[in-house]
């Protein structure tokens, strides 16, 4: 049975317009809390920066598309309400029966008063300030004052131990505001919740409207909004699921920095022993046995430190593996959101002959 309540369609349109207006806030939120700045000294941190900034761009494109779809939907609903007031009820019902694709199998719809639609919430309320961690300088964690300013005797031994510029390598692998990734992670959780609430609102408004609008055009609109709501719910879930991937990278970097720091501490201990042995051997060079024992002692400690240095180097290089899962997850979300940028825009809920 055909029926329509123009006032309800206008209220539905107003609600969608309000939802559309909040997408700009979501885009700004993503930019403010997820954009990472480049650090010239750290090629590893640039990987995190690329992943985060690529995600921001994907989110902003999605929210722009959502704004377009919601705004166009509101315009169409308002136009349908206005046209309904202009037409005779009998003529309007006849036109609705001739709605394009009438009688074909529709997609999923939202029943009137659907309990799963929940109630209206302001999606922006989900965009609270994300949590952050206390800043931690990973380079300083690894390279203590003793490492940066070794005594001259110790510096000589360190030169023998390392055949790589450990100061440069550590700086390039661990420099960066890694704690910023905690903020990125939490921001994604809030943006995911925001997107899911948008979906809930779209479904709720359709559930209310379904109680006062029926017919072929109403069914087409219901299918359209039900699909949009599902799209938003799914996207919100995927956005939130990306958050832990950024946190995992940050935690991995901090854990690795601590591990390397421990290895370096052992290298420092071995180097100190070697320096003492060699110095003692040099001083007692006139006693053949003393000299041999001194250099032998130093050689053993240097050999041990060389083995530790190799372990430290391998551990430092392993940080690159943290970005494999992150890059894959960002790619998956980017593809999903790219599909969302083609969110359907309504072509008309009423008969084209009515326009």
Phi and psi in degrees as a GROMACS rama.xvg file:
@    title "Ramachandran Plot"
@    xaxis  label "Phi"
@    yaxis  label "Psi"
@TYPE xy
-81.9585  132.833  UNK-2
-154.93  156.465  UNK-3
-154.715  141.318  UNK-4
-121.719  97.7393  UNK-5
-55.1247  -36.8193  UNK-6
-63.3635  -38.4059  UNK-7
-68.5528  -38.8455  UNK-8
-62.972  -37.9116  UNK-9
-65.7448  -40.5718  UNK-10
-65.4513  -38.7978  UNK-11
-61.1489  -43.5506  UNK-12
-63.1057  -41.1592  UNK-13
-62.6747  -41.5261  UNK-14
-63.3331  -41.4983  UNK-15
-66.4346  -37.7471  UNK-16
-62.3067  -41.4802  UNK-17
-65.7336  -39.9326  UNK-18
-63.355  -39.6913  UNK-19
-63.3849  -37.7772  UNK-20
-64.8412  -23.6962  UNK-21
-80.5849  -11.1843  UNK-22
-65.0392  -30.0456  UNK-23
-65.1194  -38.2113  UNK-24
-63.9078  -40.7395  UNK-25
-64.4044  -40.581  UNK-26
-63.523  -42.982  UNK-27
-66.0352  -39.9027  UNK-28
-59.5702  -44.9395  UNK-29
-61.7218  -44.2303  UNK-30
-65.4457  -40.8228  UNK-31
-69.0937  -36.8445  UNK-32
-106.871  -6.20286  UNK-33
-122.811  -8.60293  UNK-34
-79.5483  124.642  UNK-35
-103.975  142.708  UNK-36
-93.2483  144.604  UNK-37
-72.4966  141.169  UNK-38
-118.71  118.202  UNK-39
-60.7108  -25.8955  UNK-40
-86.6475  -7.1974  UNK-41
-127.625  103.636  UNK-42
-76.6317  -22.2392  UNK-43
-73.6328  -44.7418  UNK-44
-61.4391  -28.8664  UNK-45
-63.8059  -26.7999  UNK-46
-66.3904  -42.1408  UNK-47
-65.3779  -40.8064  UNK-48
-61.1857  -43.8608  UNK-49
-63.0238  -44.3251  UNK-50
-62.8177  -44.7556  UNK-51
-67.0962  -46.2395  UNK-52
-68.9337  -32.3804  UNK-53
-65.7467  -37.3493  UNK-54
-67.0312  -40.2149  UNK-55
-59.1079  -45.4451  UNK-56
-62.3703  -41.3662  UNK-57
-64.7889  -41.9868  UNK-58
-64.5161  -43.9466  UNK-59
-65.0203  -37.674  UNK-60
-64.4126  -39.8  UNK-61
-65.1963  -45.1115  UNK-62
-67.1076  -32.3153  UNK-63
-65.0125  -43.3497  UNK-64
-64.8991  -37.8273  UNK-65
-64.6376  -41.3448  UNK-66
-58.8953  -43.9372  UNK-67
-62.5199  -45.606  UNK-68
-66.1064  -44.3665  UNK-69
-66.6218  -42.2036  UNK-70
-64.8622  -44.2644  UNK-71
-64.8815  -37.5008  UNK-72
-64.426  -43.3376  UNK-73
-62.1605  -41.4488  UNK-74
-62.583  -42.0056  UNK-75
-67.5893  -41.138  UNK-76
-63.14  -42.9251  UNK-77
-64.6227  -39.3855  UNK-78
-65.597  -38.7077  UNK-79
-64.6103  -40.9884  UNK-80
-64.192  -44.4608  UNK-81
-63.4943  -43.6628  UNK-82
-66.5311  -33.3852  UNK-83
-63.2647  -36.1809  UNK-84
-71.0527  -23.1067  UNK-85
-85.5376  -19.3465  UNK-86
-102.638  152.484  UNK-87
-68.4173  140.22  UNK-88
-56.4758  -41.3009  UNK-89
-66.8648  -42.4217  UNK-90
-64.914  -41.1965  UNK-91
-63.2225  -42.0275  UNK-92
-64.4517  -38.9608  UNK-93
-66.0737  -42.6257  UNK-94
-63.6015  -37.78  UNK-95
-64.4962  -36.4059  UNK-96
-65.1546  -24.2431  UNK-97
-96.1379  16.2052  UNK-98
-56.1537  136.317  UNK-99
-52.8761  137.871  UNK-100
67.4502  17.0925  UNK-101
-60.1694  138.716  UNK-102
87.6221  -11.6496  UNK-103
-76.1143  162.858  UNK-104
-72.2094  114.901  UNK-105
-79.5883  170.007  UNK-106
-82.9698  -171.839  UNK-107
-59.2841  144.224  UNK-108
-126.981  166.59  UNK-109
-105.147  117.811  UNK-110
-66.3274  157.07  UNK-111
-60.0021  131.977  UNK-112
67.9572  23.5339  UNK-113
-54.4612  119.575  UNK-114
-62.3092  -28.314  UNK-115
-71.2988  -12.0552  UNK-116
-76.2375  -12.4237  UNK-117
65.7253  -139.235  UNK-118
-140.266  167.209  UNK-119
-71.2379  133.445  UNK-120
-131.487  153.225  UNK-121
-81.4513  110.126  UNK-122
-59.0183  -31.0701  UNK-123
-62.9649  -25.3774  UNK-124
-60.2549  -21.1283  UNK-125
-76.524  -16.3262  UNK-126
-90.0668  59.9833  UNK-127
-80.907  159.975  UNK-128
-56.7391  129.559  UNK-129
-71.9536  154.013  UNK-130
-73.6097  150.744  UNK-131
-132.217  161.333  UNK-132
-101.377  160.517  UNK-133
-64.3014  128.981  UNK-134
-54.6836  139.543  UNK-135
-135.858  125.801  UNK-136
-89.4973  102.4  UNK-137
-67.2157  -33.0135  UNK-138
-64.1848  -42.5908  UNK-139
-66.5552  -32.1139  UNK-140
-61.6599  -39.7661  UNK-141
-82.88  -48.5432  UNK-142
-99.3296  90.5776  UNK-143
-71.5653  175.157  UNK-144
-57.5753  -38.3004  UNK-145
-63.3586  -33.8283  UNK-146
-75.5027  -36.5109  UNK-147
-77.2445  -28.3478  UNK-148
-132.529  64.7185  UNK-149
-70.593  155.274  UNK-150
-65.5772  158.064  UNK-151
-58.8899  -41.4011  UNK-152
-65.533  -41.3507  UNK-153
-69.0256  -38.1056  UNK-154
-59.1251  -38.4497  UNK-155
-62.7269  -43.1982  UNK-156
-66.5043  -40.6157  UNK-157
-61.437  -37.2179  UNK-158
-62.4818  -34.5817  UNK-159
-70.947  -35.8438  UNK-160
-72.0886  -47.5007  UNK-161
-95.6039  135.497  UNK-162
-113.027  22.7348  UNK-163
-139.868  152.297  UNK-164
-79.0053  87.1425  UNK-165
-63.6318  -32.7059  UNK-166
-62.2874  -44.0491  UNK-167
-69.4216  -43.6557  UNK-168
-65.2155  -43.9035  UNK-169
-62.9258  -43.0421  UNK-170
-61.6436  -43.6116  UNK-171
-72.3536  -26.8597  UNK-172
-89.3985  -27.5739  UNK-173
-118.739  -8.34312  UNK-174
-66.9947  141.941  UNK-175
142.369  157.539  UNK-176
-87.4173  72.9935  UNK-177
-64.7286  -27.3509  UNK-178
-68.8603  -18.2195  UNK-179
-61.8545  -26.8452  UNK-180
-67.4142  -25.2149  UNK-181
-65.8126  -39.528  UNK-182
-65.0827  -42.2171  UNK-183
-59.8708  -44.7785  UNK-184
-59.8533  -47.5113  UNK-185
-71.1278  -34.1003  UNK-186
-62.4161  -39.0502  UNK-187
-64.2282  -36.4779  UNK-188
-61.5457  -43.9883  UNK-189
-69.4762  -38.2579  UNK-190
-68.0293  -33.8865  UNK-191
-64.4515  -43.288  UNK-192
-64.0775  -40.9543  UNK-193
-57.7798  -46.7676  UNK-194
-66.9354  -38.4275  UNK-195
-65.4984  -39.3869  UNK-196
-64.4721  -37.5681  UNK-197
-57.1561  -43.8894  UNK-198
-63.7214  -41.4664  UNK-199
-61.1273  -41.029  UNK-200
-65.5413  -41.6828  UNK-201
-61.2814  -43.981  UNK-202
-66.5408  -42.0788  UNK-203
-60.8838  -47.563  UNK-204
-60.9788  -38.5483  UNK-205
-68.5158  -37.258  UNK-206
-62.7015  -39.1916  UNK-207
-68.9679  -45.2418  UNK-208
-64.4794  -35.1449  UNK-209
-59.8169  -20.6265  UNK-210
-76.4972  -14.2228  UNK-211
-131.364  10.4697  UNK-212
-140.68  120.593  UNK-213
-140.483  161.507  UNK-214
125.729  -175.154  UNK-215
-66.8877  -44.1404  UNK-216
-65.7755  -39.1644  UNK-217
-62.8184  -40.5449  UNK-218
-64.0583  -42.8212  UNK-219
-61.073  -42.7576  UNK-220
-65.0545  -40.3223  UNK-221
-62.7845  -44.6365  UNK-222
-59.6337  -44.4534  UNK-223
-59.5792  -50.8128  UNK-224
-72.8317  -32.1576  UNK-225
-64.7549  -41.4593  UNK-226
-65.0574  -41.2093  UNK-227
-63.2805  -43.2007  UNK-228
-61.9305  -43.1592  UNK-229
-63.6261  -41.0316  UNK-230
-59.0455  -45.4897  UNK-231
-67.9441  -40.2181  UNK-232
-62.5507  -45.2403  UNK-233
-64.2384  -43.6535  UNK-234
-62.8531  -41.6547  UNK-235
-61.0007  -39.9198  UNK-236
-64.6535  -44.1256  UNK-237
-66.746  -38.0344  UNK-238
-61.658  -46.5227  UNK-239
-64.9765  -35.4528  UNK-240
-69.0932  -19.6349  UNK-241
-75.1737  -26.5433  UNK-242
-51.0339  -51.2731  UNK-243
-60.1868  -23.2502  UNK-244
-65.9419  -39.7343  UNK-245
-69.269  -40.1048  UNK-246
-64.3496  -37.8776  UNK-247
-61.4314  -38.9725  UNK-248
-64.4027  -44.7215  UNK-249
-62.968  -45.7524  UNK-250
-64.1793  -37.7058  UNK-251
-64.1486  -41.1579  UNK-252
-64.5945  -43.7372  UNK-253
-65.9762  -41.9896  UNK-254
-63.8349  -42.3695  UNK-255
-67.1289  -38.364  UNK-256
-61.0408  -40.5352  UNK-257
-65.8257  -39.7393  UNK-258
-64.2212  -46.2278  UNK-259
-63.8902  -37.9295  UNK-260
-59.6348  -42.1307  UNK-261
-63.0387  -42.7472  UNK-262
-62.9229  -42.3076  UNK-263
-64.7887  -34.4684  UNK-264
-62.5897  -40.0057  UNK-265
-67.593  -38.0491  UNK-266
-62.2733  -40.8411  UNK-267
-63.0913  -42.9585  UNK-268
-60.7314  -46.2554  UNK-269
-63.7996  -39.3819  UNK-270
-65.8349  -37.4083  UNK-271
-64.3389  -43.8892  UNK-272
-62.8196  -43.9111  UNK-273
-61.8864  -42.3999  UNK-274
-62.2694  -42.3487  UNK-275
-65.1172  -43.9822  UNK-276
-62.5662  -45.4529  UNK-277
-66.6534  -41.3177  UNK-278
-61.9702  -42.0338  UNK-279
-66.0554  -39.1044  UNK-280
-65.6159  -36.771  UNK-281
-68.0399  -42.5219  UNK-282
-63.5222  -38.9518  UNK-283
-98.6751  30.039  UNK-284
-61.7709  -25.6383  UNK-285
-71.0102  -22.039  UNK-286
-97.0818  110.082  UNK-287
-52.5599  -48.4089  UNK-288
-62.6219  -43.6165  UNK-289
-60.9681  -41.807  UNK-290
-65.0849  -43.9073  UNK-291
-61.6184  -47.3771  UNK-292
-62.5422  -39.5069  UNK-293
-62.3279  -48.6474  UNK-294
-71.9016  -31.1627  UNK-295
-66.0869  -46.0248  UNK-296
-58.8152  -46.1105  UNK-297
-63.7958  -39.2771  UNK-298
-63.9199  -40.0386  UNK-299
-63.6848  -44.8438  UNK-300
-66.4939  -36.9767  UNK-301
-66.0848  -39.414  UNK-302
-60.6783  -42.8522  UNK-303
-64.1327  -42.5666  UNK-304
-66.5419  -34.9889  UNK-305
-62.0655  -41.505  UNK-306
-63.4341  -41.2692  UNK-307
-65.9391  -39.1041  UNK-308
-62.2518  -39.1126  UNK-309
-62.4124  -41.7366  UNK-310
-62.6614  -41.6794  UNK-311
-64.2736  -42.8235  UNK-312
-62.8071  -45.1191  UNK-313
-62.803  -38.7399  UNK-314
-66.2443  -41.1142  UNK-315
-60.6001  -42.7861  UNK-316
-68.7382  -24.6525  UNK-317
-68.1659  -14.4385  UNK-318
-62.8238  -23.1809  UNK-319
-63.2503  -26.465  UNK-320
-68.7014  -20.6133  UNK-321
-62.9598  -23.1536  UNK-322
-90.6284  -7.46345  UNK-323
-63.0692  -52.7811  UNK-324
-66.926  -39.0216  UNK-325
-62.5867  -45.6796  UNK-326
-61.6414  -39.9582  UNK-327
-65.538  -42.8067  UNK-328
-65.9643  -40.7128  UNK-329
-63.3004  -39.8641  UNK-330
-62.991  -41.8028  UNK-331
-63.1312  -47.5759  UNK-332
-64.3318  -40.5064  UNK-333
-59.1734  -40.8674  UNK-334
-66.0691  -41.493  UNK-335
-64.5681  -45.6726  UNK-336
-69.5863  -30.8447  UNK-337
-62.8034  -37.1916  UNK-338
-65.4777  -34.5298  UNK-339
-70.3645  -22.2487  UNK-340
-69.2856  -9.02428  UNK-341
-104.918  31.9442  UNK-342
-52.4098  135.849  UNK-343
-63.8363  138.151  UNK-344
-106.944  130.636  UNK-345
-60.9667  137.337  UNK-346
-95.1214  -13.1457  UNK-347
147.358  123.829  UNK-348
-89.3831  -20.3212  UNK-349
-102.366  175.117  UNK-350
-64.0872  136.738  UNK-351
-58.6015  -24.8725  UNK-352
-71.0492  -15.8692  UNK-353
-81.7193  -26.7691  UNK-354
